[in-house]
Amino acid sequence: MSSATLHRLPLAGVLRLGRPSDIWFKPALSVVAAVAPANLVLLALGRLDLAMYTMAGSLCALYGHNRPYAARARLLAWVVLGMVGGLAVSLLAASLTSDAVVLVTVGAVMAAVQKTVSDATRLGPPGNVVLTFIGSASLFAPQTLGQVPGHVGLALAAGAWAWLVGMAPGLLRPHGPERRATAQALNAAAAYADTRGTADGHTRARAASAAAIHAAWQSLLAAGPRPDRTRRTLEQLLVRAEVALAAPADTDPARLRAWARELRGTGRVPRVEPPRESADELLGIATELAEPRRPLRQRLVPLAPIAARTAIGCALAGYASLALGVGRPYWALVTAASLYQANVTLTWSRGVQRVVGNVLGVLVFALVAPLAHLHPVALVLCCLAFNFGAEALIARNYWLGTVCVTPMALLITEFARAQNPAELITERVADTLVGALVGFAAAVAVTNRRAGDRLELALTTAERARENAARLLAEPHPAPHALESARRSLAAALADLRAMADAASGEWWQRDLPEERVVHAEQSGHRTLAATVRRQGLVPRNQDQDRDRDPVRHRQRDQDRTPGRTTEDMRP
């Protein structure tokens, strides 16, 4: 056992730009559509000082863009309620006390709650950061008790408009999120099929494919228990992606990519030839829908170390900022809250990205401030432009989006009154450095031994799922729906195992990880998946073309299918 497992803190690649998101324009346009009407109305009324409260509701439009519309409606409603609830708590605290230490403490506790709940519910981007930004900033807004209901009402009204903005695309493309998720799964499966299961780097490609397929199934299941014809066809396409994951040598990557391209548009969903036993292959979906989700309390308990890191790190960052005499300690608090990722190594990377993005962002603000000060209309338009830029760029790398987030946040502070740009820039840079240093120190100091426990649990789950599938394979005539359910459960368990292993591998101060056991569980699990695919007859029927190209390999494969062979002997 090792009580102090250390990892190198990476610098290479931390600032590397990735490919833009497939839907980068959707959150970017949505936030502009949500923010602009409220700001323009307030501008016309001469009350831009109230824009911070409407921004609270408008920014809810950033959430849920990867969710099916039925699930998005529920998610956005909860986000609006969470945002407005956090704002109400902050405004009440601000109206009852002016003690900065008390306000920082309240902000730190709120940040920890928001982080924990967003992770437990898998809220998705932008996570807890926007909620924490609004809540922390509101703590230091001058407030009286009588003003609180009106300001909360403004946020609720803007949140209702944001809900409508988020749901509006469903009128034109009601299955858009499910189609995108399925297309991503098909492309990831094609990338793995290109390796034929033997090329260098195929392990990473297989993990990426498994994660994309699992996410696509979750997207389809979130749409509701009664699939229509479109969803049934998407399910059939996902089965093809699963075949590629389990048996890459029997898959045509070009065909998978062609299906993915057709899903990107607005045309009909491509039809696929139903595999053998097609009447039974999707019955496992009903089983998954019938499985009750773990209670929220059980999902919160493993996140206790992350909650402690967030509360302690945010509080200490805020206190340090106060000690330095900075007038806006909530900037340091929000910086610390934005750092915390699945493990210490990822937290370090996020800290580097945050510092670089904020420093460049204040330089952009210095260039834009003279223009924004010309007229309130210019101020509003600049803020909208940075809203759009932040969401358009942040998917490529967090630091790039922060280059726009920083001047936007600084401009919001000027809605009430124009301020000294040099003072704003100095305070923002100071709070960024304080928040990043103190926040990362808290991440290192507060151990997360539960990461190893969660990996052990994921390992046990994956091993049991493999054993269950192997047991069914050993039966002469297993029930088709039972075999399909076992296959789906094993695929989900393997995806979760890889995610837990990646998270635990970057965590400090914990016992040694069972790396060999993880590798063996993944290898044996994927071999069992391949065996279930062949047993179910899901291998595409055009495999005879491959047989002609490589008869020796396919003759051996056919021998592996014969009764009496154990699951461990079967290879994709």
C-alpha positions as CSV (number, residue, x, y, z in Angstrom):
1,M,0.0,0.0,0.0
2,S,1.2,3.5,-0.8
3,S,-0.2,6.4,1.2
4,A,1.3,9.1,-1.0
5,T,1.0,8.4,-4.7
6,L,2.3,11.4,-6.5
7,H,1.8,12.3,-10.2
8,R,3.6,14.7,-12.5
9,L,1.7,17.9,-13.0
10,P,1.4,18.3,-16.8
11,L,2.1,21.4,-18.8
12,A,2.4,20.1,-22.3
13,G,-0.9,19.9,-24.0
14,V,-2.8,21.8,-21.2
15,L,-3.4,24.7,-23.6
16,R,-3.7,22.7,-26.8
17,L,-6.8,23.5,-28.8
18,G,-9.2,20.8,-29.6
19,R,-11.8,20.5,-32.3
20,P,-14.9,22.7,-31.9
21,S,-18.0,21.1,-30.6
22,D,-20.5,19.8,-33.1
23,I,-23.1,22.2,-31.7
24,W,-20.9,25.0,-30.5
25,F,-23.3,27.5,-32.1
26,K,-26.3,26.3,-30.2
27,P,-25.4,27.4,-26.6
28,A,-23.7,30.5,-28.1
29,L,-26.9,31.6,-29.9
30,S,-29.2,30.5,-27.1
31,V,-27.4,32.6,-24.5
32,V,-27.6,35.6,-26.8
33,A,-31.3,35.0,-27.4
34,A,-31.9,34.7,-23.7
35,V,-29.8,37.6,-22.5
36,A,-30.6,40.2,-25.2
37,P,-34.3,40.9,-24.7
38,A,-34.0,41.5,-21.0
39,N,-30.9,43.7,-21.3
40,L,-32.5,45.8,-24.1
41,V,-35.7,46.3,-22.1
42,L,-33.7,47.4,-19.1
43,L,-31.7,49.7,-21.3
44,A,-34.8,51.3,-22.7
45,L,-36.1,51.8,-19.1
46,G,-32.8,53.2,-18.0
47,R,-32.4,50.4,-15.4
48,L,-29.3,48.5,-16.5
49,D,-28.4,48.3,-12.8
50,L,-30.9,45.5,-12.6
51,A,-29.2,43.5,-15.4
52,M,-27.3,41.3,-12.9
53,Y,-30.6,39.8,-11.7
54,T,-32.0,39.1,-15.1
55,M,-28.6,37.6,-16.1
56,A,-29.1,35.1,-13.4
57,G,-32.2,33.7,-15.2
58,S,-30.9,34.2,-18.7
59,L,-27.8,32.2,-18.2
60,C,-29.8,29.1,-17.6
61,A,-30.1,28.9,-21.4
62,L,-26.6,27.5,-21.4
63,Y,-27.7,24.1,-20.0
64,G,-29.1,20.9,-21.4
65,H,-28.1,21.2,-25.1
66,N,-27.1,17.6,-25.2
67,R,-30.3,16.3,-23.7
68,P,-33.4,15.1,-25.5
69,Y,-36.2,17.7,-25.3
70,A,-38.3,15.8,-22.9
71,A,-35.4,15.5,-20.5
72,R,-34.2,19.0,-21.3
73,A,-37.5,20.4,-20.2
74,R,-37.1,18.9,-16.8
75,L,-33.5,19.8,-16.5
76,L,-33.9,23.4,-17.4
77,A,-36.8,23.8,-15.0
78,W,-34.6,22.5,-12.2
79,V,-31.7,24.7,-13.2
80,V,-33.9,27.8,-13.2
81,L,-35.2,26.8,-9.7
82,G,-31.6,26.2,-8.5
83,M,-30.3,29.4,-9.9
84,V,-33.2,31.5,-8.5
85,G,-32.9,29.7,-5.1
86,G,-29.2,30.4,-4.9
87,L,-29.8,34.0,-5.8
88,A,-32.4,34.3,-3.2
89,V,-30.1,32.9,-0.5
90,S,-27.4,35.3,-1.5
91,L,-29.6,38.4,-1.6
92,L,-31.0,37.5,1.8
93,A,-27.6,37.2,3.2
94,A,-26.5,40.4,1.7
95,S,-29.5,42.2,3.1
96,L,-29.0,40.9,6.6
97,T,-25.2,41.4,7.0
98,S,-22.3,43.3,5.6
99,D,-19.7,41.2,7.3
100,A,-17.4,40.1,4.4
101,V,-16.1,37.1,6.3
102,V,-19.7,35.8,6.9
103,L,-20.6,36.5,3.2
104,V,-17.5,34.6,2.0
105,T,-18.4,31.7,4.3
106,V,-21.9,31.6,2.9
107,G,-20.6,31.7,-0.6
108,A,-18.2,28.8,0.0
109,V,-20.9,26.6,1.5
110,M,-23.2,27.4,-1.5
111,A,-20.4,26.6,-3.9
112,A,-19.8,23.2,-2.3
113,V,-23.5,22.4,-2.4
114,Q,-23.8,23.5,-6.1
115,K,-20.7,21.5,-7.1
116,T,-21.8,18.3,-5.3
117,V,-25.4,18.4,-6.6
118,S,-24.3,19.2,-10.2
119,D,-21.8,16.3,-10.2
120,A,-24.3,13.8,-8.5
121,T,-27.0,14.7,-11.1
122,R,-24.6,14.8,-14.0
123,L,-25.8,18.3,-14.9
124,G,-23.4,18.7,-17.7
125,P,-21.6,21.8,-19.0
126,P,-21.2,24.5,-17.8
127,G,-21.8,22.7,-14.5
128,N,-21.8,24.6,-11.2
129,V,-19.5,27.5,-12.2
130,V,-22.3,29.7,-13.6
131,L,-24.5,29.1,-10.5
132,T,-21.5,29.9,-8.2
133,F,-20.6,33.0,-10.1
134,I,-24.1,34.5,-9.9
135,G,-24.6,33.4,-6.2
136,S,-21.2,34.7,-5.1
137,A,-21.5,38.0,-6.9
138,S,-24.9,38.6,-5.5
139,L,-23.6,38.3,-2.0
140,F,-21.7,41.6,-2.4
141,A,-24.5,43.5,-4.2
142,P,-25.9,46.3,-2.0
143,Q,-29.3,45.0,-1.0
144,T,-32.2,45.7,1.4
145,L,-34.7,43.1,2.6
146,G,-37.5,44.8,0.8
147,Q,-35.7,44.6,-2.6
148,V,-35.2,40.9,-2.5
149,P,-38.6,39.7,-3.8
150,G,-38.5,42.1,-6.8
151,H,-35.0,41.1,-7.8
152,V,-35.8,37.4,-7.4
153,G,-38.9,37.9,-9.5
154,L,-36.8,39.4,-12.3
155,A,-34.5,36.4,-12.3
156,L,-37.5,34.0,-12.3
157,A,-39.0,35.8,-15.3
158,A,-35.7,35.8,-17.2
159,G,-35.4,32.1,-16.3
160,A,-38.8,31.3,-17.8
161,W,-37.7,33.0,-21.0
162,A,-34.5,31.0,-21.0
163,W,-36.5,27.8,-20.7
164,L,-38.5,28.8,-23.8
165,V,-35.3,29.6,-25.7
166,G,-33.8,26.2,-24.7
167,M,-36.9,24.3,-25.9
168,A,-37.5,26.2,-29.1
169,P,-35.2,24.1,-31.4
170,G,-37.4,21.1,-30.7
171,L,-40.1,22.5,-32.8
172,L,-37.9,22.1,-35.9
173,R,-35.8,19.1,-35.0
174,P,-37.5,17.1,-32.2
175,H,-35.0,14.3,-32.3
176,G,-31.9,16.4,-32.8
177,P,-30.0,15.5,-29.5
178,E,-30.6,11.8,-30.0
179,R,-29.5,12.0,-33.6
180,R,-26.3,13.8,-32.6
181,A,-25.5,11.4,-29.8
182,T,-26.0,8.4,-32.2
183,A,-23.8,10.0,-34.9
184,Q,-21.0,10.5,-32.3
185,A,-21.2,6.9,-31.3
186,L,-21.1,5.7,-34.9
187,N,-18.0,7.9,-35.6
188,A,-16.3,6.7,-32.5
189,A,-17.1,3.1,-33.3
190,A,-15.7,3.6,-36.9
191,A,-12.5,5.0,-35.4
192,Y,-12.1,1.9,-33.3
193,A,-13.0,-0.4,-36.2
194,D,-10.2,1.2,-38.3
195,T,-7.7,-0.3,-35.8
196,R,-9.2,-3.8,-36.5
197,G,-8.6,-4.3,-32.7
198,T,-4.9,-4.8,-33.2
199,A,-3.3,-1.4,-34.1
200,D,-1.3,0.7,-31.7
201,G,-3.5,3.0,-29.6
202,H,-6.6,0.8,-30.1
203,T,-7.2,0.6,-26.3
204,R,-7.8,4.4,-26.1
205,A,-10.0,4.2,-29.2
206,R,-12.0,1.3,-27.7
207,A,-12.5,3.3,-24.5
208,A,-13.7,6.4,-26.4
209,S,-16.0,4.3,-28.5
210,A,-17.5,2.5,-25.4
211,A,-18.0,5.9,-23.7
212,A,-19.7,7.4,-26.8
213,I,-22.0,4.4,-27.2
214,H,-23.0,4.4,-23.5
215,A,-23.7,8.2,-23.7
216,A,-25.9,7.6,-26.8
217,W,-27.9,4.9,-25.1
218,Q,-28.4,7.2,-22.1
219,S,-29.6,9.9,-24.4
220,L,-32.2,7.6,-26.0
221,L,-33.3,6.3,-22.6
222,A,-33.7,9.8,-21.3
223,A,-36.1,10.6,-24.0
224,G,-38.8,8.5,-22.3
225,P,-40.1,4.9,-22.1
226,R,-42.2,4.9,-25.3
227,P,-39.9,5.1,-28.4
228,D,-41.4,6.1,-31.7
229,R,-40.2,4.9,-35.1
230,T,-37.3,7.3,-35.3
231,R,-36.0,6.3,-31.9
232,R,-36.3,2.6,-32.9
233,T,-34.2,3.2,-35.9
234,L,-31.6,5.1,-33.8
235,E,-31.5,2.1,-31.5
236,Q,-30.8,-0.2,-34.4
237,L,-27.9,2.1,-35.5
238,L,-26.5,2.0,-31.9
239,V,-26.6,-1.8,-32.1
240,R,-24.4,-1.5,-35.2
241,A,-22.0,0.7,-33.2
242,E,-21.9,-1.9,-30.4
243,V,-21.1,-4.6,-33.0
244,A,-18.1,-2.5,-34.1
245,L,-17.0,-2.2,-30.5
246,A,-17.3,-5.9,-29.8
247,A,-16.2,-7.2,-33.2
248,P,-14.2,-4.5,-35.1
249,A,-12.8,-6.9,-37.7
250,D,-16.4,-7.7,-38.8
251,T,-17.3,-4.0,-39.3
252,D,-17.2,-1.6,-42.2
253,P,-16.1,1.8,-40.8
254,A,-17.1,3.6,-44.0
255,R,-20.7,2.5,-43.6
256,L,-20.8,3.7,-40.0
257,R,-19.4,7.1,-41.0
258,A,-22.0,7.3,-43.8
259,W,-24.8,6.7,-41.4
260,A,-23.3,9.3,-39.0
261,R,-23.3,11.9,-41.8
262,E,-26.9,11.3,-42.7
263,L,-27.9,11.8,-39.0
264,R,-26.2,15.2,-39.0
265,G,-28.7,16.7,-41.4
266,T,-32.4,17.2,-41.1
267,G,-33.4,14.4,-43.5
268,R,-34.8,11.0,-42.7
269,V,-32.9,8.8,-40.3
270,P,-31.1,6.1,-42.4
271,R,-32.7,2.7,-42.4
272,V,-30.6,-0.3,-41.5
273,E,-31.1,-3.9,-42.3
274,P,-32.5,-5.6,-39.2
275,P,-30.1,-8.2,-37.8
276,R,-31.2,-11.6,-36.9
277,E,-33.4,-11.9,-33.8
278,S,-34.2,-8.2,-34.3
279,A,-37.5,-8.7,-32.4
280,D,-35.6,-9.6,-29.2
281,E,-32.4,-7.6,-29.4
282,L,-33.8,-4.4,-28.0
283,L,-35.9,-5.8,-25.2
284,G,-33.0,-5.1,-22.8
285,I,-33.9,-1.4,-23.1
286,A,-37.1,-2.0,-21.3
287,T,-35.2,-3.8,-18.5
288,E,-32.8,-0.8,-18.2
289,L,-35.7,1.6,-18.0
290,A,-37.3,-0.5,-15.3
291,E,-34.2,-0.4,-13.1
292,P,-34.6,2.2,-10.4
293,R,-31.9,4.9,-10.2
294,R,-29.8,5.1,-7.1
295,P,-31.2,7.6,-4.6
296,L,-29.6,11.0,-4.6
297,R,-28.2,10.5,-1.2
298,Q,-26.2,7.4,-2.4
299,R,-24.8,9.4,-5.3
300,L,-23.9,12.3,-3.0
301,V,-21.9,10.3,-0.4
302,P,-18.9,9.4,-2.7
303,L,-18.6,13.1,-3.6
304,A,-18.0,14.2,0.0
305,P,-14.2,14.8,-0.5
306,I,-15.0,17.0,-3.6
307,A,-17.5,18.9,-1.5
308,A,-15.0,19.4,1.3
309,R,-12.3,20.6,-1.2
310,T,-14.7,23.1,-2.7
311,A,-15.9,24.5,0.6
312,I,-12.5,24.8,2.1
313,G,-10.7,26.0,-1.0
314,C,-13.4,28.7,-1.8
315,A,-13.5,29.9,1.8
316,L,-9.7,30.2,2.1
317,A,-9.5,31.9,-1.3
318,G,-12.1,34.4,-0.2
319,Y,-10.4,35.0,3.1
320,A,-7.0,35.5,1.4
321,S,-8.5,38.0,-1.0
322,L,-10.0,40.0,1.9
323,A,-6.6,39.9,3.7
324,L,-5.1,41.5,0.6
325,G,-7.7,44.2,0.6
326,V,-9.4,43.3,-2.6
327,G,-12.9,44.8,-2.9
328,R,-14.4,41.8,-4.7
329,P,-13.4,38.6,-2.9
330,Y,-16.1,36.6,-4.8
331,W,-13.8,36.6,-7.8
332,A,-11.2,34.5,-5.9
333,L,-14.0,32.3,-4.6
334,V,-15.3,31.6,-8.1
335,T,-11.8,31.0,-9.4
336,A,-11.3,28.3,-6.7
337,A,-14.8,26.8,-7.4
338,S,-14.0,26.5,-11.1
339,L,-10.9,24.5,-10.6
340,Y,-12.2,21.3,-9.0
341,Q,-12.4,18.4,-11.4
342,A,-12.5,14.6,-11.1
343,N,-8.9,14.4,-9.6
344,V,-6.0,16.6,-8.6
345,T,-4.2,16.2,-11.9
346,L,-7.2,17.5,-13.9
347,T,-7.6,20.2,-11.2
348,W,-4.1,21.4,-11.9
349,S,-4.7,21.5,-15.6
350,R,-7.9,23.5,-15.1
351,G,-6.0,25.9,-12.8
352,V,-3.4,26.6,-15.5
353,Q,-6.1,27.2,-18.1
354,R,-8.0,29.5,-15.8
355,V,-5.0,31.7,-15.0
356,V,-3.9,31.9,-18.7
357,G,-7.5,32.7,-19.8
358,N,-8.1,35.3,-17.1
359,V,-4.8,37.1,-17.7
360,L,-5.5,37.3,-21.5
361,G,-9.1,38.2,-20.8
362,V,-8.2,41.3,-18.7
363,L,-6.0,42.5,-21.6
364,V,-9.0,42.2,-23.9
365,F,-11.1,44.1,-21.4
366,A,-8.4,46.9,-21.3
367,L,-8.8,47.2,-25.1
368,V,-12.6,47.1,-25.1
369,A,-13.4,49.2,-22.0
370,P,-13.0,52.6,-23.8
371,L,-15.5,51.5,-26.5
372,A,-18.0,50.1,-23.9
373,H,-17.8,53.4,-21.9
374,L,-19.0,55.4,-24.9
375,H,-22.7,54.6,-24.5
376,P,-24.8,52.1,-22.6
377,V,-25.8,50.6,-25.9
378,A,-22.1,49.8,-26.6
379,L,-21.8,48.3,-23.2
380,V,-24.8,45.9,-23.8
381,L,-23.6,44.9,-27.3
382,C,-20.1,44.2,-26.0
383,C,-21.5,42.0,-23.3
384,L,-23.6,40.1,-25.8
385,A,-20.6,39.6,-28.1
386,F,-18.5,38.2,-25.3
387,N,-21.4,35.9,-24.2
388,F,-21.4,34.5,-27.8
389,G,-17.7,34.2,-28.0
390,A,-17.3,32.4,-24.6
391,E,-19.7,29.6,-25.6
392,A,-18.4,29.4,-29.1
393,L,-14.8,29.0,-28.0
394,I,-14.9,27.2,-24.6
395,A,-15.4,23.7,-26.1
396,R,-12.0,24.0,-27.9
397,N,-10.2,24.7,-24.6
398,Y,-11.4,26.1,-21.3
399,W,-8.7,28.9,-21.4
400,L,-9.9,30.1,-24.8
401,G,-13.5,30.5,-23.6
402,T,-12.3,32.3,-20.4
403,V,-10.6,34.9,-22.6
404,C,-14.2,36.0,-23.4
405,V,-15.8,35.2,-20.0
406,T,-13.4,37.5,-18.1
407,P,-14.2,40.8,-20.0
408,M,-17.9,39.8,-19.9
409,A,-17.8,39.5,-16.1
410,L,-16.0,42.8,-15.8
411,L,-18.5,44.5,-18.0
412,I,-21.4,43.2,-16.0
413,T,-20.0,45.0,-12.9
414,E,-20.3,48.2,-14.9
415,F,-24.0,47.9,-15.6
416,A,-24.7,49.7,-12.3
417,R,-22.0,52.4,-12.7
418,A,-18.8,53.0,-14.7
419,Q,-15.6,52.0,-12.8
420,N,-11.9,52.5,-13.1
421,P,-10.6,49.9,-15.6
422,A,-7.1,49.8,-14.0
423,E,-8.6,49.0,-10.6
424,L,-10.9,46.2,-12.1
425,I,-7.9,44.7,-13.9
426,T,-5.7,44.7,-10.9
427,E,-8.3,43.2,-8.6
428,R,-9.2,40.5,-11.2
429,V,-5.6,39.4,-11.8
430,A,-4.9,39.3,-8.0
431,D,-8.0,37.3,-7.2
432,T,-7.3,34.9,-10.1
433,L,-3.9,34.1,-8.8
434,V,-5.1,33.9,-5.2
435,G,-8.0,31.7,-6.1
436,A,-5.9,29.4,-8.3
437,L,-3.1,28.9,-5.7
438,V,-5.3,28.5,-2.7
439,G,-7.8,26.4,-4.5
440,F,-5.2,24.0,-5.8
441,A,-3.5,23.8,-2.4
442,A,-6.9,22.7,-0.9
443,A,-7.2,20.1,-3.6
444,V,-3.9,18.6,-2.6
445,A,-4.5,18.9,1.1
446,V,-8.0,17.4,1.2
447,T,-7.5,13.7,0.3
448,N,-9.9,11.8,-1.8
449,R,-9.5,8.1,-0.9
450,R,-13.0,7.4,-2.1
451,A,-11.6,7.5,-5.6
452,G,-10.0,4.2,-5.0
453,D,-13.2,2.9,-3.3
454,R,-15.3,3.9,-6.3
455,L,-12.8,2.2,-8.6
456,E,-13.1,-1.0,-6.5
457,L,-16.9,-0.8,-6.8
458,A,-16.7,-0.3,-10.5
459,L,-14.3,-3.3,-10.9
460,T,-16.7,-5.5,-8.9
461,T,-19.7,-4.4,-10.9
462,A,-17.8,-5.1,-14.2
463,E,-16.6,-8.5,-13.1
464,R,-20.1,-9.5,-12.0
465,A,-21.6,-8.3,-15.2
466,R,-19.1,-10.3,-17.2
467,E,-19.8,-13.4,-15.1
468,N,-23.5,-13.0,-15.7
469,A,-23.0,-12.7,-19.4
470,A,-20.7,-15.7,-19.5
471,R,-23.2,-17.8,-17.5
472,L,-25.9,-17.0,-20.1
473,L,-23.5,-17.8,-22.9
474,A,-22.9,-21.2,-21.4
475,E,-26.6,-22.1,-21.5
476,P,-27.8,-24.0,-24.6
477,H,-30.7,-21.7,-25.3
478,P,-30.5,-18.5,-23.2
479,A,-33.5,-16.1,-23.3
480,P,-32.8,-13.5,-26.0
481,H,-33.9,-10.6,-23.8
482,A,-31.8,-11.8,-20.9
483,L,-28.7,-12.1,-23.1
484,E,-29.3,-8.6,-24.5
485,S,-29.8,-7.1,-21.1
486,A,-26.6,-8.8,-19.9
487,R,-24.7,-7.4,-22.9
488,R,-26.0,-3.9,-22.3
489,S,-25.2,-4.1,-18.6
490,L,-21.7,-5.3,-19.3
491,A,-21.1,-2.6,-21.9
492,A,-22.3,0.1,-19.4
493,A,-20.1,-1.4,-16.6
494,L,-17.0,-1.4,-18.8
495,A,-17.6,2.3,-19.7
496,D,-18.0,3.2,-16.1
497,L,-14.9,1.2,-15.1
498,R,-12.8,3.1,-17.6
499,A,-14.2,6.5,-16.3
500,M,-13.5,5.5,-12.7
501,A,-9.9,4.3,-13.6
502,D,-9.1,7.5,-15.4
503,A,-10.4,9.6,-12.4
504,A,-8.5,7.6,-9.8
505,S,-5.3,7.5,-11.7
506,G,-4.9,11.3,-11.3
507,E,-5.7,11.4,-7.6
508,W,-3.0,11.9,-5.0
509,W,-2.5,10.5,-1.5
510,Q,-4.2,7.2,-1.9
511,R,-3.4,3.5,-1.9
512,D,-1.9,1.9,-5.0
513,L,-4.5,1.2,-7.7
514,P,-5.3,-2.4,-9.0
515,E,-4.1,-1.6,-12.5
516,E,-3.5,-5.2,-13.5
517,R,-7.0,-6.2,-12.3
518,V,-8.5,-3.2,-14.3
519,V,-6.7,-4.3,-17.5
520,H,-7.8,-7.9,-17.1
521,A,-11.4,-6.9,-16.4
522,E,-11.5,-4.7,-19.5
523,Q,-9.9,-7.4,-21.7
524,S,-12.0,-10.2,-20.5
525,G,-15.1,-8.0,-20.6
526,H,-14.7,-7.0,-24.2
527,R,-14.0,-10.7,-25.2
528,T,-17.3,-11.6,-23.5
529,L,-19.0,-8.7,-25.4
530,A,-17.7,-10.1,-28.6
531,A,-19.0,-13.5,-27.7
532,T,-22.5,-12.2,-27.0
533,V,-22.6,-10.3,-30.2
534,R,-21.9,-13.4,-32.2
535,R,-24.3,-15.5,-30.1
536,Q,-27.1,-13.0,-30.8
537,G,-26.4,-13.0,-34.5
538,L,-25.8,-9.3,-34.6
539,V,-22.7,-9.4,-36.9
540,P,-23.7,-7.7,-40.2
541,R,-24.7,-10.0,-43.0
542,N,-22.1,-8.5,-45.4
543,Q,-19.4,-10.2,-43.4
544,D,-19.0,-12.7,-46.3
545,Q,-17.1,-10.0,-48.2
546,D,-14.5,-10.0,-45.4
547,R,-14.5,-13.8,-45.4
548,D,-13.4,-13.7,-49.1
549,R,-10.6,-11.4,-48.2
550,D,-9.3,-13.3,-45.2
551,P,-10.7,-16.9,-45.2
552,V,-8.1,-18.2,-42.6
553,R,-9.2,-15.7,-40.0
554,H,-12.9,-16.2,-40.6
555,R,-12.5,-20.0,-40.5
556,Q,-10.9,-19.7,-37.1
557,R,-13.7,-17.3,-36.0
558,D,-16.3,-19.9,-37.1
559,Q,-14.6,-22.5,-35.0
560,D,-14.7,-20.2,-32.0
561,R,-18.5,-20.1,-32.4
562,T,-18.9,-23.8,-32.0
563,P,-20.7,-25.1,-28.8
564,G,-18.5,-26.2,-26.0
565,R,-16.0,-23.4,-26.3
566,T,-15.6,-21.2,-23.2
567,T,-16.2,-17.5,-23.2
568,E,-12.6,-16.9,-22.5
569,D,-11.6,-18.7,-25.6
570,M,-13.7,-16.5,-27.9
571,R,-11.9,-13.6,-29.5
572,P,-13.3,-10.8,-31.6
